[in-house]
Amino acid sequence: MTTIEDRLKELDIQLPPVSKPRFSYVPITQTGNLLFLSGQDCRKDGTLIHRGKLGKDLTIEQGQEAARQTIINCIAVLKAYLDDLDRVTRIIKVLGFVNSADGFVDQPYVINGASDLLEQVFGDKGRHARSAVGMNELPFDTPVEIEMIVEFDSWD
C-alpha cells in the first residue's frame, strides 16, 4: 500500500520545517476530527518564491507555482501536527486568496496549482470543496495565500 510519504517522494517533494508564527495566531487548530489551517503563503527557505499581483506582475503559471508551494507549506503544517499524513481522511475545503490586479478574473486557474497537487498527494481524499477569490492586497506582497479544513483519523 502506497503511503502519503511515498507519494511525496515520488513527486520529489520535501516538506519544509514549520516555523513558529511571527504574529498572534497558531498555524493549526483542532475541533473534534477537523483541523483548521491558518493561511500559508509561498515561502520556500524563508523567502517568497514570487511576489506581486496576478495579471500585472505575474503570469497564471507563476501563480500556479506559488499556489503549489503554498499547499506544500500547508501539508508541512499537517505533517508537523499529525506526524503521520496517512491519518488524513479527507481534505474538506480549500480557500485560496489570489493577489489580483484590477480586471484579473482567472483566480480558479491559479488555485488549481494547489488543488491538483492535493489530488496527486492524497488521491480521492484530496478532492475538496474550494473557493478561489481575488484580493486587492495580500500580506508581504505574496501572490497567494491558502487556508484549509481537513478531516483526520483521531485513532481514539
VMD Tcl script that builds the backbone (N, CA, C; Angstrom):
set m [mol new atoms 468]
animate dup $m
set s [atomselect $m all]
$s set {name element resname resid chain x y z} {
  {N N MET 1 A 0.840 -1.184 0.000}
  {CA C MET 1 A 0.000 0.000 0.000}
  {C C MET 1 A 0.885 1.248 0.000}
  {N N THR 2 A 0.612 2.157 -0.911}
  {CA C THR 2 A 1.380 3.393 -1.015}
  {C C THR 2 A 0.947 4.358 0.076}
  {N N THR 3 A 1.926 4.902 0.758}
  {CA C THR 3 A 1.623 5.883 1.805}
  {C C THR 3 A 1.743 7.289 1.221}
  {N N ILE 4 A 1.235 8.248 1.963}
  {CA C ILE 4 A 1.350 9.646 1.561}
  {C C ILE 4 A 2.824 10.032 1.471}
  {N N GLU 5 A 3.631 9.561 2.402}
  {CA C GLU 5 A 5.071 9.853 2.369}
  {C C GLU 5 A 5.689 9.312 1.077}
  {N N ASP 6 A 5.265 8.107 0.638}
  {CA C ASP 6 A 5.753 7.546 -0.620}
  {C C ASP 6 A 5.372 8.439 -1.800}
  {N N ARG 7 A 4.131 8.917 -1.796}
  {CA C ARG 7 A 3.687 9.792 -2.891}
  {C C ARG 7 A 4.502 11.079 -2.929}
  {N N LEU 8 A 4.779 11.633 -1.754}
  {CA C LEU 8 A 5.592 12.846 -1.710}
  {C C LEU 8 A 6.976 12.588 -2.303}
  {N N LYS 9 A 7.575 11.447 -1.988}
  {CA C LYS 9 A 8.891 11.096 -2.542}
  {C C LYS 9 A 8.806 10.930 -4.055}
  {N N GLU 10 A 7.750 10.246 -4.529}
  {CA C GLU 10 A 7.565 10.059 -5.971}
  {C C GLU 10 A 7.460 11.401 -6.688}
  {N N LEU 11 A 6.845 12.376 -6.033}
  {CA C LEU 11 A 6.672 13.708 -6.614}
  {C C LEU 11 A 7.873 14.615 -6.342}
  {N N ASP 12 A 8.899 14.057 -5.691}
  {CA C ASP 12 A 10.125 14.798 -5.349}
  {C C ASP 12 A 9.813 16.037 -4.502}
  {N N ILE 13 A 8.941 15.843 -3.520}
  {CA C ILE 13 A 8.566 16.930 -2.611}
  {C C ILE 13 A 9.145 16.649 -1.241}
  {N N GLN 14 A 9.935 17.583 -0.761}
  {CA C GLN 14 A 10.433 17.532 0.607}
  {C C GLN 14 A 9.706 18.614 1.394}
  {N N LEU 15 A 9.052 18.211 2.465}
  {CA C LEU 15 A 8.302 19.167 3.266}
  {C C LEU 15 A 9.263 20.026 4.090}
  {N N PRO 16 A 9.029 21.323 4.098}
  {CA C PRO 16 A 9.896 22.208 4.872}
  {C C PRO 16 A 9.558 22.131 6.355}
  {N N PRO 17 A 10.499 22.538 7.211}
  {CA C PRO 17 A 10.159 22.637 8.629}
  {C C PRO 17 A 9.126 23.747 8.817}
  {N N VAL 18 A 8.282 23.579 9.813}
  {CA C VAL 18 A 7.249 24.591 10.100}
  {C C VAL 18 A 7.834 25.578 11.104}
  {N N SER 19 A 7.832 26.824 10.719}
  {CA C SER 19 A 8.387 27.839 11.611}
  {C C SER 19 A 7.301 28.350 12.558}
  {N N LYS 20 A 7.739 28.866 13.677}
  {CA C LYS 20 A 6.826 29.437 14.653}
  {C C LYS 20 A 6.237 30.728 14.084}
  {N N PRO 21 A 4.927 30.941 14.230}
  {CA C PRO 21 A 4.319 32.172 13.720}
  {C C PRO 21 A 4.952 33.414 14.345}
  {N N ARG 22 A 5.081 34.447 13.514}
  {CA C ARG 22 A 5.632 35.708 13.998}
  {C C ARG 22 A 4.553 36.624 14.571}
  {N N PHE 23 A 3.298 36.227 14.427}
  {CA C PHE 23 A 2.195 37.076 14.844}
  {C C PHE 23 A 1.292 36.316 15.810}
  {N N SER 24 A 0.154 36.871 16.161}
  {CA C SER 24 A -0.723 36.325 17.206}
  {C C SER 24 A -1.741 35.337 16.646}
  {N N TYR 25 A -1.279 34.146 16.346}
  {CA C TYR 25 A -2.158 33.064 15.883}
  {C C TYR 25 A -1.407 31.743 16.004}
  {N N VAL 26 A -2.114 30.651 15.793}
  {CA C VAL 26 A -1.487 29.337 15.721}
  {C C VAL 26 A -1.648 28.825 14.286}
  {N N PRO 27 A -0.717 28.010 13.797}
  {CA C PRO 27 A -0.805 27.552 12.416}
  {C C PRO 27 A -1.928 26.546 12.165}
  {N N ILE 28 A -2.392 25.892 13.233}
  {CA C ILE 28 A -3.430 24.873 13.079}
  {C C ILE 28 A -4.190 24.760 14.388}
  {N N THR 29 A -5.489 24.534 14.276}
  {CA C THR 29 A -6.296 24.311 15.470}
  {C C THR 29 A -7.260 23.161 15.185}
  {N N GLN 30 A -7.615 22.443 16.233}
  {CA C GLN 30 A -8.427 21.239 16.104}
  {C C GLN 30 A -9.726 21.386 16.865}
  {N N THR 31 A -10.800 20.891 16.254}
  {CA C THR 31 A -12.056 20.673 16.951}
  {C C THR 31 A -12.594 19.338 16.464}
  {N N GLY 32 A -12.799 18.407 17.392}
  {CA C GLY 32 A -13.213 17.057 17.008}
  {C C GLY 32 A -12.192 16.451 16.069}
  {N N ASN 33 A -12.664 15.941 14.929}
  {CA C ASN 33 A -11.777 15.339 13.925}
  {C C ASN 33 A -11.476 16.296 12.777}
  {N N LEU 34 A -11.676 17.589 13.021}
  {CA C LEU 34 A -11.400 18.584 11.983}
  {C C LEU 34 A -10.218 19.445 12.376}
  {N N LEU 35 A -9.390 19.727 11.382}
  {CA C LEU 35 A -8.257 20.627 11.557}
  {C C LEU 35 A -8.478 21.854 10.681}
  {N N PHE 36 A -8.251 23.016 11.255}
  {CA C PHE 36 A -8.373 24.285 10.547}
  {C C PHE 36 A -6.973 24.883 10.441}
  {N N LEU 37 A -6.480 24.993 9.210}
  {CA C LEU 37 A -5.149 25.533 8.990}
  {C C LEU 37 A -5.225 27.024 8.721}
  {N N SER 38 A -4.377 27.775 9.407}
  {CA C SER 38 A -4.243 29.202 9.131}
  {C C SER 38 A -3.652 29.385 7.737}
  {N N GLY 39 A -3.832 30.576 7.200}
  {CA C GLY 39 A -3.317 30.869 5.874}
  {C C GLY 39 A -1.809 30.713 5.787}
  {N N GLN 40 A -1.375 30.063 4.727}
  {CA C GLN 40 A 0.047 29.902 4.417}
  {C C GLN 40 A 0.343 30.666 3.132}
  {N N ASP 41 A 1.600 31.011 2.944}
  {CA C ASP 41 A 1.996 31.671 1.699}
  {C C ASP 41 A 3.013 30.818 0.956}
  {N N CYS 42 A 3.647 31.399 -0.061}
  {CA C CYS 42 A 4.501 30.612 -0.956}
  {C C CYS 42 A 5.982 30.705 -0.591}
  {N N ARG 43 A 6.285 30.763 0.698}
  {CA C ARG 43 A 7.695 30.812 1.100}
  {C C ARG 43 A 8.372 29.453 0.904}
  {N N LYS 44 A 9.604 29.537 0.459}
  {CA C LYS 44 A 10.479 28.371 0.380}
  {C C LYS 44 A 11.823 28.832 0.938}
  {N N ASP 45 A 12.309 28.115 1.924}
  {CA C ASP 45 A 13.548 28.505 2.598}
  {C C ASP 45 A 13.468 29.940 3.128}
  {N N GLY 46 A 12.283 30.322 3.608}
  {CA C GLY 46 A 12.097 31.616 4.248}
  {C C GLY 46 A 11.846 32.790 3.320}
  {N N THR 47 A 11.828 32.550 2.000}
  {CA C THR 47 A 11.646 33.628 1.032}
  {C C THR 47 A 10.484 33.301 0.105}
  {N N LEU 48 A 9.663 34.297 -0.194}
  {CA C LEU 48 A 8.580 34.096 -1.154}
  {C C LEU 48 A 9.173 33.720 -2.516}
  {N N ILE 49 A 8.621 32.689 -3.151}
  {CA C ILE 49 A 9.151 32.290 -4.456}
  {C C ILE 49 A 8.704 33.252 -5.556}
  {N N HIS 50 A 7.602 33.952 -5.346}
  {CA C HIS 50 A 7.127 35.005 -6.254}
  {C C HIS 50 A 6.537 36.115 -5.399}
  {N N ARG 51 A 6.516 37.314 -5.940}
  {CA C ARG 51 A 5.888 38.469 -5.303}
  {C C ARG 51 A 5.045 39.198 -6.342}
  {N N GLY 52 A 3.955 39.786 -5.862}
  {CA C GLY 52 A 3.203 40.664 -6.739}
  {C C GLY 52 A 1.814 40.172 -7.060}
  {N N LYS 53 A 1.218 40.885 -8.006}
  {CA C LYS 53 A -0.168 40.653 -8.387}
  {C C LYS 53 A -0.264 39.835 -9.668}
  {N N LEU 54 A -1.217 38.919 -9.657}
  {CA C LEU 54 A -1.538 38.181 -10.869}
  {C C LEU 54 A -2.222 39.139 -11.836}
  {N N GLY 55 A -1.879 39.030 -13.100}
  {CA C GLY 55 A -2.472 39.898 -14.102}
  {C C GLY 55 A -1.707 41.198 -14.286}
  {N N LYS 56 A -0.698 41.428 -13.463}
  {CA C LYS 56 A 0.152 42.618 -13.600}
  {C C LYS 56 A 1.619 42.212 -13.541}
  {N N ASP 57 A 2.024 41.622 -12.418}
  {CA C ASP 57 A 3.425 41.262 -12.201}
  {C C ASP 57 A 3.720 39.804 -12.545}
  {N N LEU 58 A 2.710 38.961 -12.469}
  {CA C LEU 58 A 2.913 37.512 -12.588}
  {C C LEU 58 A 1.948 36.893 -13.590}
  {N N THR 59 A 2.399 35.816 -14.218}
  {CA C THR 59 A 1.559 35.045 -15.135}
  {C C THR 59 A 0.729 34.025 -14.338}
  {N N ILE 60 A -0.234 33.447 -14.995}
  {CA C ILE 60 A -1.019 32.381 -14.369}
  {C C ILE 60 A -0.103 31.229 -13.971}
  {N N GLU 61 A 0.861 30.891 -14.807}
  {CA C GLU 61 A 1.786 29.788 -14.499}
  {C C GLU 61 A 2.607 30.095 -13.246}
  {N N GLN 62 A 3.056 31.314 -13.099}
  {CA C GLN 62 A 3.787 31.692 -11.886}
  {C C GLN 62 A 2.866 31.643 -10.669}
  {N N GLY 63 A 1.619 32.039 -10.861}
  {CA C GLY 63 A 0.637 31.942 -9.779}
  {C C GLY 63 A 0.396 30.493 -9.382}
  {N N GLN 64 A 0.343 29.601 -10.363}
  {CA C GLN 64 A 0.175 28.172 -10.067}
  {C C GLN 64 A 1.375 27.629 -9.298}
  {N N GLU 65 A 2.578 28.069 -9.650}
  {CA C GLU 65 A 3.775 27.667 -8.895}
  {C C GLU 65 A 3.679 28.150 -7.453}
  {N N ALA 66 A 3.215 29.382 -7.280}
  {CA C ALA 66 A 3.053 29.930 -5.926}
  {C C ALA 66 A 2.008 29.135 -5.153}
  {N N ALA 67 A 0.892 28.792 -5.805}
  {CA C ALA 67 A -0.164 28.014 -5.142}
  {C C ALA 67 A 0.350 26.623 -4.774}
  {N N ARG 68 A 1.146 26.031 -5.640}
  {CA C ARG 68 A 1.716 24.701 -5.363}
  {C C ARG 68 A 2.634 24.762 -4.142}
  {N N GLN 69 A 3.521 25.761 -4.092}
  {CA C GLN 69 A 4.407 25.893 -2.934}
  {C C GLN 69 A 3.613 26.169 -1.668}
  {N N THR 70 A 2.567 26.953 -1.796}
  {CA C THR 70 A 1.726 27.267 -0.643}
  {C C THR 70 A 1.082 26.014 -0.087}
  {N N ILE 71 A 0.596 25.134 -0.965}
  {CA C ILE 71 A -0.054 23.908 -0.475}
  {C C ILE 71 A 0.993 22.941 0.082}
  {N N ILE 72 A 2.209 22.961 -0.430}
  {CA C ILE 72 A 3.287 22.179 0.180}
  {C C ILE 72 A 3.492 22.655 1.617}
  {N N ASN 73 A 3.459 23.959 1.825}
  {CA C ASN 73 A 3.603 24.504 3.181}
  {C C ASN 73 A 2.433 24.094 4.067}
  {N N CYS 74 A 1.231 24.033 3.500}
  {CA C CYS 74 A 0.072 23.556 4.263}
  {C C CYS 74 A 0.252 22.085 4.650}
  {N N ILE 75 A 0.727 21.273 3.722}
  {CA C ILE 75 A 0.958 19.855 4.017}
  {C C ILE 75 A 2.009 19.714 5.113}
  {N N ALA 76 A 3.009 20.577 5.095}
  {CA C ALA 76 A 4.038 20.542 6.144}
  {C C ALA 76 A 3.434 20.841 7.515}
  {N N VAL 77 A 2.485 21.771 7.580}
  {CA C VAL 77 A 1.802 22.071 8.845}
  {C C VAL 77 A 1.019 20.846 9.304}
  {N N LEU 78 A 0.323 20.197 8.379}
  {CA C LEU 78 A -0.411 18.962 8.714}
  {C C LEU 78 A 0.533 17.895 9.256}
  {N N LYS 79 A 1.656 17.696 8.580}
  {CA C LYS 79 A 2.630 16.683 8.992}
  {C C LYS 79 A 3.159 16.985 10.391}
  {N N ALA 80 A 3.470 18.235 10.657}
  {CA C ALA 80 A 4.002 18.612 11.970}
  {C C ALA 80 A 2.974 18.355 13.068}
  {N N TYR 81 A 1.702 18.543 12.762}
  {CA C TYR 81 A 0.653 18.368 13.760}
  {C C TYR 81 A 0.282 16.898 13.945}
  {N N LEU 82 A 0.111 16.185 12.835}
  {CA C LEU 82 A -0.378 14.798 12.887}
  {C C LEU 82 A 0.744 13.767 12.994}
  {N N ASP 83 A 1.923 14.109 12.586}
  {CA C ASP 83 A 3.082 13.230 12.489}
  {C C ASP 83 A 2.936 12.247 11.325}
  {N N ASP 84 A 1.781 11.679 11.128}
  {CA C ASP 84 A 1.544 10.683 10.089}
  {C C ASP 84 A 0.467 11.211 9.144}
  {N N LEU 85 A 0.845 11.552 7.912}
  {CA C LEU 85 A -0.111 12.109 6.954}
  {C C LEU 85 A -1.157 11.095 6.501}
  {N N ASP 86 A -0.927 9.812 6.750}
  {CA C ASP 86 A -1.939 8.810 6.419}
  {C C ASP 86 A -3.151 8.909 7.343}
  {N N ARG 87 A -3.067 9.708 8.372}
  {CA C ARG 87 A -4.223 9.950 9.248}
  {C C ARG 87 A -5.250 10.875 8.594}
  {N N VAL 88 A -4.858 11.572 7.533}
  {CA C VAL 88 A -5.797 12.441 6.816}
  {C C VAL 88 A -6.840 11.563 6.145}
  {N N THR 89 A -8.113 11.799 6.473}
  {CA C THR 89 A -9.188 11.036 5.838}
  {C C THR 89 A -9.855 11.816 4.710}
  {N N ARG 90 A -9.701 13.163 4.726}
  {CA C ARG 90 A -10.322 13.969 3.672}
  {C C ARG 90 A -9.852 15.410 3.766}
  {N N ILE 91 A -9.492 15.977 2.622}
  {CA C ILE 91 A -9.331 17.429 2.533}
  {C C ILE 91 A -10.749 17.954 2.297}
  {N N ILE 92 A -11.276 18.674 3.249}
  {CA C ILE 92 A -12.673 19.124 3.178}
  {C C ILE 92 A -12.815 20.374 2.317}
  {N N LYS 93 A -12.008 21.397 2.618}
  {CA C LYS 93 A -12.196 22.696 1.964}
  {C C LYS 93 A -10.863 23.401 1.817}
  {N N VAL 94 A -10.691 24.037 0.677}
  {CA C VAL 94 A -9.543 24.902 0.413}
  {C C VAL 94 A -10.085 26.291 0.108}
  {N N LEU 95 A -9.506 27.290 0.766}
  {CA C LEU 95 A -9.854 28.679 0.477}
  {C C LEU 95 A -8.586 29.357 -0.019}
  {N N GLY 96 A -8.589 29.715 -1.295}
  {CA C GLY 96 A -7.422 30.324 -1.919}
  {C C GLY 96 A -7.643 31.795 -2.203}
  {N N PHE 97 A -6.740 32.616 -1.709}
  {CA C PHE 97 A -6.756 34.061 -1.944}
  {C C PHE 97 A -5.669 34.373 -2.975}
  {N N VAL 98 A -6.019 35.139 -3.994}
  {CA C VAL 98 A -5.079 35.476 -5.052}
  {C C VAL 98 A -4.927 36.997 -5.102}
  {N N ASN 99 A -3.706 37.474 -4.964}
  {CA C ASN 99 A -3.382 38.892 -5.057}
  {C C ASN 99 A -3.579 39.293 -6.519}
  {N N SER 100 A -4.639 40.036 -6.809}
  {CA C SER 100 A -5.088 40.231 -8.187}
  {C C SER 100 A -5.070 41.697 -8.608}
  {N N ALA 101 A -4.549 41.930 -9.805}
  {CA C ALA 101 A -4.620 43.252 -10.419}
  {C C ALA 101 A -6.063 43.521 -10.842}
  {N N ASP 102 A -6.425 44.780 -10.990}
  {CA C ASP 102 A -7.754 45.130 -11.484}
  {C C ASP 102 A -8.015 44.405 -12.796}
  {N N GLY 103 A -9.170 43.795 -12.893}
  {CA C GLY 103 A -9.565 43.104 -14.109}
  {C C GLY 103 A -9.109 41.653 -14.202}
  {N N PHE 104 A -8.267 41.186 -13.288}
  {CA C PHE 104 A -7.825 39.788 -13.326}
  {C C PHE 104 A -8.939 38.904 -12.773}
  {N N VAL 105 A -9.395 37.943 -13.562}
  {CA C VAL 105 A -10.536 37.107 -13.167}
  {C C VAL 105 A -10.245 35.608 -13.240}
  {N N ASP 106 A -8.968 35.241 -13.333}
  {CA C ASP 106 A -8.603 33.837 -13.508}
  {C C ASP 106 A -8.095 33.182 -12.227}
  {N N GLN 107 A -8.615 33.609 -11.088}
  {CA C GLN 107 A -8.197 33.040 -9.804}
  {C C GLN 107 A -8.352 31.521 -9.749}
  {N N PRO 108 A -9.430 30.935 -10.290}
  {CA C PRO 108 A -9.558 29.469 -10.226}
  {C C PRO 108 A -8.400 28.742 -10.908}
  {N N TYR 109 A -7.891 29.284 -12.015}
  {CA C TYR 109 A -6.751 28.645 -12.692}
  {C C TYR 109 A -5.512 28.683 -11.810}
  {N N VAL 110 A -5.318 29.776 -11.091}
  {CA C VAL 110 A -4.170 29.908 -10.201}
  {C C VAL 110 A -4.248 28.865 -9.083}
  {N N ILE 111 A -5.388 28.776 -8.414}
  {CA C ILE 111 A -5.531 27.873 -7.265}
  {C C ILE 111 A -5.540 26.412 -7.690}
  {N N ASN 112 A -5.754 26.144 -8.984}
  {CA C ASN 112 A -5.603 24.766 -9.467}
  {C C ASN 112 A -4.203 24.230 -9.182}
  {N N GLY 113 A -3.209 25.105 -9.099}
  {CA C GLY 113 A -1.856 24.658 -8.749}
  {C C GLY 113 A -1.819 23.965 -7.403}
  {N N ALA 114 A -2.683 24.387 -6.491}
  {CA C ALA 114 A -2.788 23.752 -5.173}
  {C C ALA 114 A -3.713 22.541 -5.227}
  {N N SER 115 A -4.873 22.701 -5.821}
  {CA C SER 115 A -5.862 21.624 -5.853}
  {C C SER 115 A -5.337 20.390 -6.571}
  {N N ASP 116 A -4.665 20.601 -7.698}
  {CA C ASP 116 A -4.130 19.464 -8.448}
  {C C ASP 116 A -3.105 18.702 -7.618}
  {N N LEU 117 A -2.259 19.431 -6.885}
  {CA C LEU 117 A -1.255 18.757 -6.063}
  {C C LEU 117 A -1.907 17.980 -4.920}
  {N N LEU 118 A -2.944 18.529 -4.304}
  {CA C LEU 118 A -3.631 17.798 -3.233}
  {C C LEU 118 A -4.177 16.466 -3.740}
  {N N GLU 119 A -4.733 16.459 -4.949}
  {CA C GLU 119 A -5.236 15.211 -5.513}
  {C C GLU 119 A -4.100 14.253 -5.837}
  {N N GLN 120 A -2.965 14.769 -6.319}
  {CA C GLN 120 A -1.821 13.905 -6.602}
  {C C GLN 120 A -1.290 13.261 -5.322}
  {N N VAL 121 A -1.255 14.030 -4.251}
  {CA C VAL 121 A -0.692 13.536 -2.992}
  {C C VAL 121 A -1.669 12.627 -2.256}
  {N N PHE 122 A -2.915 13.058 -2.117}
  {CA C PHE 122 A -3.877 12.337 -1.278}
  {C C PHE 122 A -4.873 11.497 -2.070}
  {N N GLY 123 A -4.793 11.495 -3.387}
  {CA C GLY 123 A -5.744 10.730 -4.190}
  {C C GLY 123 A -7.155 11.263 -4.007}
  {N N ASP 124 A -8.140 10.345 -3.948}
  {CA C ASP 124 A -9.537 10.771 -3.786}
  {C C ASP 124 A -9.767 11.540 -2.491}
  {N N LYS 125 A -8.957 11.267 -1.456}
  {CA C LYS 125 A -9.080 12.001 -0.196}
  {C C LYS 125 A -8.703 13.469 -0.365}
  {N N GLY 126 A -7.989 13.776 -1.439}
  {CA C GLY 126 A -7.560 15.146 -1.695}
  {C C GLY 126 A -8.553 15.978 -2.483}
  {N N ARG 127 A -9.624 15.335 -2.982}
  {CA C ARG 127 A -10.670 16.091 -3.697}
  {C C ARG 127 A -11.460 16.892 -2.670}
  {N N HIS 128 A -11.716 18.160 -2.957}
  {CA C HIS 128 A -12.220 19.056 -1.920}
  {C C HIS 128 A -13.154 20.115 -2.494}
  {N N ALA 129 A -13.936 20.691 -1.599}
  {CA C ALA 129 A -14.673 21.907 -1.933}
  {C C ALA 129 A -13.664 23.047 -1.939}
  {N N ARG 130 A -13.981 24.130 -2.678}
  {CA C ARG 130 A -12.980 25.171 -2.810}
  {C C ARG 130 A -13.592 26.504 -3.160}
  {N N SER 131 A -12.948 27.542 -2.691}
  {CA C SER 131 A -13.203 28.899 -3.155}
  {C C SER 131 A -11.880 29.489 -3.588}
  {N N ALA 132 A -11.886 30.221 -4.691}
  {CA C ALA 132 A -10.700 30.917 -5.188}
  {C C ALA 132 A -11.119 32.354 -5.431}
  {N N VAL 133 A -10.606 33.250 -4.612}
  {CA C VAL 133 A -11.078 34.631 -4.664}
  {C C VAL 133 A -9.923 35.604 -4.885}
  {N N GLY 134 A -10.244 36.701 -5.547}
  {CA C GLY 134 A -9.261 37.747 -5.786}
  {C C GLY 134 A -9.266 38.756 -4.655}
  {N N MET 135 A -8.079 39.202 -4.319}
  {CA C MET 135 A -7.898 40.196 -3.261}
  {C C MET 135 A -7.105 41.363 -3.831}
  {N N ASN 136 A -7.385 42.550 -3.304}
  {CA C ASN 136 A -6.664 43.739 -3.735}
  {C C ASN 136 A -5.217 43.726 -3.261}
  {N N GLU 137 A -4.988 43.227 -2.057}
  {CA C GLU 137 A -3.639 43.132 -1.483}
  {C C GLU 137 A -3.578 41.889 -0.604}
  {N N LEU 138 A -2.399 41.302 -0.506}
  {CA C LEU 138 A -2.138 40.226 0.441}
  {C C LEU 138 A -0.874 40.570 1.225}
  {N N PRO 139 A -0.748 40.059 2.446}
  {CA C PRO 139 A 0.413 40.404 3.273}
  {C C PRO 139 A 1.746 40.127 2.572}
  {N N PHE 140 A 2.673 41.041 2.751}
  {CA C PHE 140 A 4.052 40.918 2.276}
  {C C PHE 140 A 4.160 40.781 0.766}
  {N N ASP 141 A 3.088 41.151 0.043}
  {CA C ASP 141 A 3.048 41.090 -1.423}
  {C C ASP 141 A 3.096 39.656 -1.942}
  {N N THR 142 A 2.658 38.696 -1.104}
  {CA C THR 142 A 2.571 37.318 -1.581}
  {C C THR 142 A 1.477 37.235 -2.647}
  {N N PRO 143 A 1.679 36.456 -3.688}
  {CA C PRO 143 A 0.644 36.330 -4.708}
  {C C PRO 143 A -0.514 35.424 -4.304}
  {N N VAL 144 A -0.265 34.506 -3.364}
  {CA C VAL 144 A -1.280 33.511 -2.986}
  {C C VAL 144 A -1.213 33.263 -1.485}
  {N N GLU 145 A -2.383 33.132 -0.878}
  {CA C GLU 145 A -2.493 32.636 0.493}
  {C C GLU 145 A -3.593 31.584 0.500}
  {N N ILE 146 A -3.350 30.495 1.214}
  {CA C ILE 146 A -4.319 29.394 1.240}
  {C C ILE 146 A -4.530 28.927 2.675}
  {N N GLU 147 A -5.796 28.684 3.009}
  {CA C GLU 147 A -6.132 28.015 4.257}
  {C C GLU 147 A -6.969 26.787 3.926}
  {N N MET 148 A -7.001 25.818 4.850}
  {CA C MET 148 A -7.695 24.550 4.588}
  {C C MET 148 A -8.441 24.059 5.818}
  {N N ILE 149 A -9.432 23.226 5.548}
  {CA C ILE 149 A -10.106 22.443 6.579}
  {C C ILE 149 A -9.872 20.977 6.197}
  {N N VAL 150 A -9.400 20.191 7.175}
  {CA C VAL 150 A -9.011 18.802 6.915}
  {C C VAL 150 A -9.637 17.893 7.976}
  {N N GLU 151 A -10.174 16.758 7.541}
  {CA C GLU 151 A -10.661 15.730 8.462}
  {C C GLU 151 A -9.551 14.699 8.651}
  {N N PHE 152 A -9.433 14.193 9.880}
  {CA C PHE 152 A -8.385 13.206 10.137}
  {C C PHE 152 A -8.906 12.120 11.070}
  {N N ASP 153 A -8.196 11.005 11.079}
  {CA C ASP 153 A -8.496 9.874 11.944}
  {C C ASP 153 A -7.811 10.110 13.270}
  {N N SER 154 A -8.598 10.214 14.342}
  {CA C SER 154 A -8.025 10.514 15.657}
  {C C SER 154 A -7.408 9.300 16.316}
  {N N TRP 155 A -7.659 8.114 15.801}
  {CA C TRP 155 A -7.129 6.854 16.352}
  {C C TRP 155 A -7.470 6.668 17.815}
  {N N ASP 156 A -8.614 7.210 18.211}
  {CA C ASP 156 A -9.058 7.023 19.607}
  {C C ASP 156 A -9.768 5.692 19.781}
}
mol reanalyze $m
mol bondsrecalc $m
mol representation Tube
mol addrep $m
